[in-house]
Amino acid sequence: MWALIWTAWSLTFAMAKGIALANKRDEDTLSENTRRLFRTRTSKVGRAIFAVGWCGFSGWYLLYILTKTM
């Protein structure tokens, strides 16, 4: 059941991303919205918050996948 849910979510995301890339409008991709949310182009604080959050999540997920302990 869960494999089906994750597959459906992944396909939905891939379709949304594909449509956003194909229509070439501003502010419709995940990366553009992430930049806007954290104001990475105009705010050093926003850039730092994003970088710390991204590195923290990436480090945690790497350990979680490799060790299955968290």
C-alpha positions as CSV (number, residue, x, y, z in Angstrom):
1,M,0.0,0.0,0.0
2,W,2.7,2.5,1.0
3,A,4.8,1.7,-2.1
4,L,1.7,2.6,-4.2
5,I,1.2,5.9,-2.3
6,W,4.9,6.9,-2.7
7,T,4.9,6.0,-6.4
8,A,1.7,8.0,-7.0
9,W,3.2,11.0,-5.1
10,S,6.4,10.7,-7.1
11,L,4.6,10.6,-10.4
12,T,2.4,13.5,-9.5
13,F,5.5,15.6,-8.5
14,A,7.3,14.6,-11.8
15,M,4.2,15.6,-13.8
16,A,3.9,19.0,-12.1
17,K,7.7,19.6,-12.5
18,G,7.5,18.6,-16.2
19,I,4.6,21.0,-16.8
20,A,6.3,23.8,-15.0
21,L,9.5,23.3,-17.0
22,A,7.7,23.0,-20.3
23,N,5.6,26.2,-19.9
24,K,8.6,28.4,-19.0
25,R,6.6,30.8,-16.8
26,D,8.2,32.5,-13.8
27,E,7.7,31.2,-10.3
28,D,6.1,27.9,-11.1
29,T,8.9,25.4,-10.3
30,L,9.9,24.1,-6.9
31,S,13.3,25.7,-7.1
32,E,11.9,29.1,-8.0
33,N,9.4,28.9,-5.1
34,T,12.1,27.8,-2.7
35,R,14.2,30.8,-3.7
36,R,11.3,33.1,-3.2
37,L,10.3,31.5,0.2
38,F,13.8,31.9,1.6
39,R,14.6,35.1,-0.3
40,T,17.9,33.6,-1.3
41,R,18.6,36.3,-3.9
42,T,18.1,39.3,-1.6
43,S,18.7,38.1,2.0
44,K,21.9,36.7,3.5
45,V,19.8,35.5,6.5
46,G,17.4,33.7,4.2
47,R,20.3,32.2,2.3
48,A,21.9,31.0,5.6
49,I,18.7,29.6,6.9
50,F,18.2,27.6,3.7
51,A,21.8,26.4,3.7
52,V,21.7,25.2,7.3
53,G,18.3,23.5,6.9
54,W,19.4,21.8,3.6
55,C,22.7,20.6,5.0
56,G,21.0,19.4,8.3
57,F,18.3,17.5,6.5
58,S,20.8,16.0,4.0
59,G,23.1,14.9,6.7
60,W,20.3,13.4,8.7
61,Y,18.8,11.6,5.7
62,L,22.2,10.2,4.7
63,L,22.8,8.7,8.1
64,Y,19.2,7.5,8.3
65,I,19.4,5.6,5.0
66,L,22.8,4.1,5.7
67,T,22.3,3.1,9.3
68,K,18.5,2.7,9.7
69,T,18.9,3.9,13.3
70,M,17.1,7.3,13.7
